Amino acid sequence: MRNWRFWGSVLVSAVLLWLALRGQDLSKTMSVLRTAEYRYVFPALVLYFSGVWVRSVRWRWLLSPMGRYRARSLFPVVVIGYMANDVLPARMGEVVRVYVLSQRERLPKASALGTVVVERLLDAITMLLLLAVAALLVPLSGAVERVALVAALALGVGLVPLLMLVLAPDLTYRHVAPWLARLPTRLTNRLSSTGAGFLTGVRVLRNARVVGFALALSVVAWLLEAGMYWTLAIGFDLPVGAPLVLLTLAVANLATLVPAAPGYVGTFEVGALLVLSGLAGMDRELATGYLLALHAALVVPVTLLGFYYWTTHSLSLYKIRREASRGMAPVRVGTTPVD
């Protein structure tokens, strides 16, 4: 069953990548890649990893009701999670990150998972906010509007039950209890215990100060990543301004909601091309060359650093898979960076 899911995601990525490259002069795309100014890669990566650091600070704040954690200690865990998302199917990076944190800090996995869900919701809200700001300056095409609508609906589907669980846990339990009563007692006890831990993690949503600050950090992190997009675009002599960069960032990342192969291959390119080529009317080969380089810059360095942290933490993929099979499923709420 897992193999079918993996190969299904690979097929989705292959089809989307084919759609992105269909009808293009690939020799022209390669020429774009050869003639680009790659001296802009280093400052672009500085902006990117600064954003990863800000996300570590954000996670520290979301974990604050459960203990004192240092951003310096959380940064390697975040990087390992991004690496796992880039090399493992089904967004296993979230499971890996929760597992690593629980091993290092002795924090219940379900509670850590709850904070990751909150992170994903904050990311989705930030993407929609950036898209809305950009839309004030750049008229949206029908395709981009549909992406935004689907993302908003997905956010609502994930946010409403989560808020009910946080703000009215007793009412939520009364609705769930009849279904739990039909399950074996052992499974019911396990679900109740996991649910209690998960509620501990998402209960941070009751703290307006923490959530407000975490949302502000989300905006800062994504703006730093937008700076990476813009900096690398200079090296390709790509005519983009701030609104177009924000739209590209938002739509490309919202497109990764579509289940695909590790590293978001295909979904990222199709989403970004909807903006650069479909909306802005840029040359497709120029836009594609830029996006291939950008995608590599988003994936390769953080993956290499993640592998380094993986080896220094002496982690076991077998144990992580066992945790996933025991019920700690990957999170697909909201969106993530291509990391």
N, C-alpha and C positions, 0 to 999 in steps of 0.2 A: 504494500500500500504506500509506503514511504517512497519507494522507487518511482511509482506512478506519479506521485506528487512532484517529485524532483524533475522527472523528465517532462512532465506537463509544464512546469515553470520554464524549463529550458526551451520548450517548443514555443511558448508565448514570447519569450525574449527573441528567439530566432525570427519569428514572424514580424514582430515589431521592428527589429533591426533591419529586416528586409524592406519593410515599408519606408523606413527612414532613408535607406540608401537607394531605393528604387528610382531609376531614371537619371541617376547622377553620373557625371563623368568622374570615375574614381581616380583616374590619373590626375585630374585637376585637383581633387581633394588631397592627394598625396603631395602635389606641388605646393599646396597651401601649407601643409605640415612641414615641408622641407624649408620653406622660406620664412617661417615665423620667427619672431624674436623671442628666444627662450630665456633671455636674461630676466624676464618678468616672472618666471616661475617661482624663484626664491621669495620675492616679496609677497607673491600670491599665497605661498604656503605659510608664510609668517602670519598672514591674516587668517588663513584657515585654522591653523592650530591655536591661534588666539581665541577663535570662536569655540574650539573644543575645550579650552581652559575655562571659558565663561560657562559652558554647559556643565563642567565639573562643579563650578561654584553654585550654579543653579541646583544641581542635584544635592549638594551639601545643604542648601536651604530647605529643600523638600524633605530631606532626612532629619532635619533639626528637631522635630518633635520626638524622635526616637533616640536621639543621642548626639554627641558632638563628633563630627567628622571633618577631616581636613580636605580641602580641594586638592592638595598635593597628593594625598593618598587615593582620591577618587579618580584623578586624571588617568592613571594607567588602566583602571577598570573600564572607564569610558572608551578608551582607545581599543582595548581588547574587544569590547562589544562591537565597535565599528568594524574591526578586522573580521570578526565572526560573521557579521552581516554581509561582508564582501566575499566571503569564501564558503559560507554554509547556506543551505537553502532555508526557505520558510522563515526568514528573519530570526534565525536562531541566536543572533547576537544579543537579543534581549534576555533570552534564557541564560546565555553565557555570562552576561554582565551581572545578572542577579545571583548566579551561582558563585562567581568570583567574589562578589561583595559579601555574601553570606559566609564564605570560607574565611575571608580576611577579618571581618568585623563581628562575626558571630551574630549576625542579624537574621531573623527569620526570613526565609525566601519569599513567602507570600507577602510580607510587609514591604520588602524591597521591590517586589513586582508591582505593588500598588503605586509606589512612587514613580516607577517607569511608565505606568499607564497615565499618570498625571502629566508627566513630561511630554508624552505623545500628544495629549490633548492641547497642551500649551503650544507645542510646535504647530499643530493644525490651526489653532486660533491665530498664531502669528503669521502663518502663510496667508491666511485669508485676509488679515489686516493689511499686510504688505501688498497683496493683490488689489485690495480695495483702494489703497492710497495711489498705487500706480494707475489704476483705472480712471482716476480723476484727471490724469494728464495724457493718457493714451487710450483712445477708443478701442474697446475689446472686439475681437472677432467672435463669430458664433461658436467656433470650436473652443476657444478659451473660456467663453462664458459657460459652456456646458461642463468643462472641467471644474470650474469654480462652483457650479451648482451641485455637481455630484459630490465634491469634497465637502460642501456645506451640509448636504444631507447626511453624509457619512459621519460628520462631526456631531450632528444632532442625534443620530442613532446611538452613538457612543456616549454622548454627554448626558442625555436625559436619564437613562437608567443609573448611570454612575452618581449623578446628583441625588437621585431618589435614595440610593443606597447610603450616601453620606448624610443627607439631611433628614431622612425618615427611615432609619434602619429597621425599626420595629414594624412599620407598615410594609416595608419590602419583605421582611421575613414572613409576615402573615400571608403574603401572596405566594411565597416560595415554599412554605412549610408543607402544604398538601402534596406537592411534587416530591419533596424530600422523604415524606412518609412512605412513599411507594418503593423506595430504594432499600437495599440491605442495610442493616444497622451499622455494620462496619464502614461501609461507604459513606453513609450519612454522617457518622462521627468525623470521618476524615474530611469531608467537604465542609462541615461546620467549623472544624479547626482551621482549615485553610482559609475559609471565608472570614473568620475573625482576624487572622493575620493580615489578609488583604485589606480589610476595612481599616486596620491600623495605619496602613500605608496611605490610603486615599483620604483618610480623615483630615489630612493637611488642607484639603479644600475648604474646611470650615474656618481656617485662619486667613482672613482677608489680607492681612499684612504680608504674610509669607507668600501667598499666591500672587499678590500684586507685584512684589519684588521679583518673584520667579518669572512672571510674564515679562517684566521689564528686561530681565537678563536674557530671556528668549529672543526678544527684539534685538538686543545688542549682539547676541551670538549670530543671528541670521544676517544682520547688517554687515558684520565682519566677513561672513561667507559671501555676501553680495559684493563686498570689496574685492574678494578673491576673483569672482567672475569678471569684474570690471578691469582689474589689473591685468589679468591674462588676456582679456580682449584687446588691450593696447598692443600687446605683442603680435596680434593677428591683424592689426589695423582695422578692427571691427568698429563700425560707426554706431556705438551704443551710448545712451545716456542713462541717468539714474532710473527713470521710470521703466525703461526697457530691461535693464538689468534686474530690477525687482520683479518684473513680470516673468522673466526667464527663470529666475530662481524659484518663484512660487509655483509656476505651472510645471516645471521639470520635477520638483519634489512632490507636488500633489499627484503627478502622474505615476509616481512610484507606489501609490496605493494599489495599483494593478499587480497581482502576484506574478513574479517573474523570477528569472535565474538570479543567483547570487551576484551582488554588485550592481543590481538594477539595470542590467544590460538591456537596451532596447526601450524600456519605459522612459529612461532619462532622455535619450536622444529624441524620441518622438515628441515628448512634452516640450522640450526646449525648442525644437524645430517649429512647433505650432506658433511660437512667439517670433523667433528670429526670421524664419522664412515665410510662414503663413500670414503673420500679422504685420511684421516690419518690412517684408518684401526683400530681404537680403538674398544675395546669391547663395544657393543651397550648398554648393561645394565649399564656399568660404565658411559658412555657418557650421557645416558638418566637420570640417577640419578643426575649427575652434572647439567644437563640442567634444570631439574625440580626445583632444589634448586636455581639455578641462576635466573630462570624466576620468582620464588616467591620473591627473593631479589630485583628484578627489579620492581615488581608490588606492593607488599604489603606495604612496608614502605612509598613510595611516595603517595600511595593511602590514607593511614591513615593520613599523614601530609596534603594532599590535603583536606580531609574532615575537618580537624581542621581549616585550613584557610577558607574553605567554610562557616563554622558556624560563624567564627569571622567576615566575610564580609557580613553576612546576605543575602545570594544570594537566588534567586528564580529560580527553574528549570522551572517553568511555563513560566516566562518571557523569559528565554533563548530559550525554544522551540518556543515561539511566534516569537522571532527574526529570528530563523532559517526558520520558515515557511514564513516569509516575504522576504526571498530571500538571506539570508546570509548563503549559503550552506557550508558544510565542505570542507576543502581543501584536495586534494589527490595528490598533486604534490610532487614528490620526495619521501623521506622516513623519518620516524621518528624513534627515539629510541622507545623501548618498553615502551614508556612513553608518 
